[in-house]
Amino acid sequence: MKLVLAVVLICGYLNGYVVATSFPFQDYTLPTEERAEDFISRLTLQEKAEQLVSMSPGIPRLNWTAFNWRSECCHGWGFTGADYKGSGWNGTATVFPHVIGLAASWDEELVEAIGNAAGTEGRAAYNSAKQQGIFGHMMTGLHCFGPTTNVNHDPRWGRIKRTWGEDPFLTGTLNSAHIKGLQKGDAKYMKMAADVNMFAVHSGPDSIRQHFSISVSDRELYDYYLPAFEQTVKEGGVSSVMVAYSAFQGIPDNCNPRLLTEVLLNEWNFSMISFSDNGGVKGIVSTQHYTSTYMNASALSINAGLHQDMASGGPGDPNWSYGGCIWNSGLPQAVQAGLAKEELLDNALRRVLGVRFKLGVEDPDWLVPFSDIGLDVIGCEAHTQLALEAARKSIVLLRNNGTLPLSTKAPGRILLVGPHVASTKVYFGGTYSAFPAVPEESILGLMTNASKWSTDHPLYETIKSLEVNYSVGCKDVVCKDKSYFGAALTAAEASDIIIYVGGIDGSYIEHENGDRGTQESNWINSSFPCENETTDSIGMPGCQEHLISSLALTGKPVVVIHMNGGPISCINCTYLASAVLDTFYGGQFGPQAIVETLFGVNNPAGRMPYSVHPFADNLWNFTDYEIAKPNDDGRTYRYISPSSYVLHHFGDGLSYTTFNYSDLQYNKTIRPCDEFHFSVVVTNAGHYPGDEVAQVYYYSRPETAPAVRLPTRSLKAFKRINLAVGQSTRLSFCLSPYALSMVDNQGKRQLYPGDYNFSVGGHQIRGALSFADVIEGDLAMSGAGLSARQLAEGVPLSTCNDSRLRC
């Protein structure tokens, strides 16, 4: 009996194997800090460096398993390039709409639920690999790279599909919700460790990102580029922040002490990990040419506050070792040369180990509440329904003259035209997506084959009786070959309604390292020329718009369905089409959600997460990151003049029903550092049940604005609600002092006494607020009792007792 007890004291049972637990760092009853200190004390300098890379090797003498920090959870778990073989997981997952589509939902609860589902499926993949004795493979770890947190300052950026759009508050709010879902756990453990990227100022051009230095004023840095990251850190509690390849004000981001230490660690009290992008530390030498040796780059980066180095290269690369990271050899050399202190490695390890212990990687399965999650959760019914809900909620109705919804009884003869009618792949967005766990479908298949629908679906009988014809028109998104136009136009003459399905392709036209209008994105090849016209990098590729115009000139109603990851200009769609739907890349249920929307089973309520300009010619230089242009139109809805020609505004989106706002109630006077509370009644005054997105904007009056260029208006709150026909509800809002503050020219947040306006309603970035779905109020921030200096320069937000970003 004594022998058995002795074995229990020094051993544990983990995943079917008896393993030694004689080291204090393996004692799960100890505080994380003590476990980390014990583990660090047992490492050599070389081992410390190896634990600070993305492919952390195992240490057999310590019973320490390998851990790969590279997994993807951008819009669901998974990545088609993942090394999952032998893990028991087949590489499939629930594929949700790409991030920009989720942004168009403006639904915080939905996004958190999607993060939770992705984290659950990721934990299942990890558990399966662990049961097979596989550790250290990409996509079978518990740390994943999520959506891109950068706000997009320019519509030509190829990675907009991975972002939440052009607004800092929308980005920060939805990104935080996604992080909370991914990391959902209990007081001791989290299910998944989430990463956000690319810190801090980066939104193209990607073609020069590894040798490009960006400069913006402190006011724009703190007003536009940093707030979404700040919210994700403080509100979302993210585990790691990935650093951009580019440089900021002449210093590469991966060794930039202002960004990594001054802002991230000191100002925001970030206690987790900062992470280089793939080969980011290597790029300090090879692309930025900031220093000449990897030893120097290693010293510069860890001295600046970087905590982990991600792989670059591969087998055969002379720098490939434990994932190809530079720190493996560079950090020990830097310490031995006196360029960096070993204590900095220890500090970084404390952060890395804190995340690893929080994931329960070193603890017995019976203790970690997520260890029993099996592969049966991947593509389960709950996640499937969530993906369908997300696809429905992401669709934006941009134009409708009454053509939609189509009749489910007698819609007439329907012609389907366009390069995406028969596509099953476009809905995944091309990159950062797993293989779907359900059969892939197309609009063509769903509208011509009733067997693809359940017999109890509202559209089953409609599909059985539909008269549908198909003519490709454009054989692909490049659409340079007009030889198919004739057949499409002939078919159009014999039809009652035309549905054009086209746009962009996320794997060919817009993607990482492929900004629009560049050779890398194939945009130049696809859009140049169409009948010798000039190329426009934000227009529809090739001759697609020509075909749409020709179809409209038949006199038949034309419904245009866009698929895209970034803003797409189609002027003829706006003026000639009967209806326009922007559907982004809708994930595994994109086709079903589109068909349901066409026939009114789904009432669209998505809202645009960015502005859509008509031409690239009126855009600023891509490399110019200044948002607020002096005495002129600036970038994004926040600085675009209300009189400027914009095809679709940020926040735009129609519905099959109408909503009215009334009875705005609030206190018209507050003091600096006060919260601002108000409420309004929203009524569904139309004939269809549906969702409404109530948006709140705040802005100063011109005559009382301080001596800084302030936004025309800024989004401060939003809520998505569902109302039955005739139903009313009162929505309550609260704006914190942070939300009411303005950033001065030194980058400091101030509360300026004066007169302000705020508005609450549906789509409203259109100058004069004369719509029934928008109501406006006046607010006075009193300066009573303030000094002359405070009246002139504002009350620093730092002096307020309330530091919350949101109430």
Secondary structure, 3 states (H helix, E strand, C coil): CHHHHHHHHHEEEECCEEEECCCHHHCCCCCHHHHHHHHHHCCCHHHHHHCCECEECCEHHHCECCEECCCECCCCCCCCCCCCCCCCCCCEECCCCCHHHHHHHCCHHHHHHHHHHHHHHHHHHHHHHHHCCCCCCCCCCCEEEEEECCCCCCCCCCCHHHCCCCCHHHHHHHHHHHHHHHCCECCCCECCEEEEEEECCCCCCHHHHHHCEECCCHHHHHHHHCHHHHHHHHCCCCCEEEECCCEECCEEHHHCHHHHHHHHHHHCCCCCEEEECCCHHHHHHHCCCCCCCHHHHHHHHHHHCCCEECCCCCCCCCCCCCCCCCHHHHHHHHHHCCCCCHHHHHHHHHHHHHHHHHCCCCCCHHHCCCCCCCHHHCCCHHHHHHHHHHHHHHCEEEEECCCCCCCCCCCCEEEEECCCCCCCCHHHCCCCCCEECCCCCCHHHHHHCHHHCCCCCCCHHHHHHCEEEEECCCCCCCCCCHHHHHHHHHHHHCCCEEEEEEECCCCCCCECCECCCCHHHCHHHHHCCCCCCCCCCCECCCCHHHHHHHHHCCCCCEEEEEECCCCCECHHHHHHCCEEEECCCCHHHHHHHHHHHHCCCCCCCCCCCCCECCCCCCCCCCCCCCCCCCCCCCCHHHHCCCCCCCCECCCCCECCCCEEEEEEEECCEECCCCCEEEEEEEEECCCCCEEEEEEEEEEECHHHCCCCCCCCCEEEEEEEEEECCCCEEEEEEEECHHHHCEECCCCCEEECCEEEEEEEECCCCCCCCCCCCEEEEEEEECCCCCCHHHHHHCEEHHHCCCCCCCC
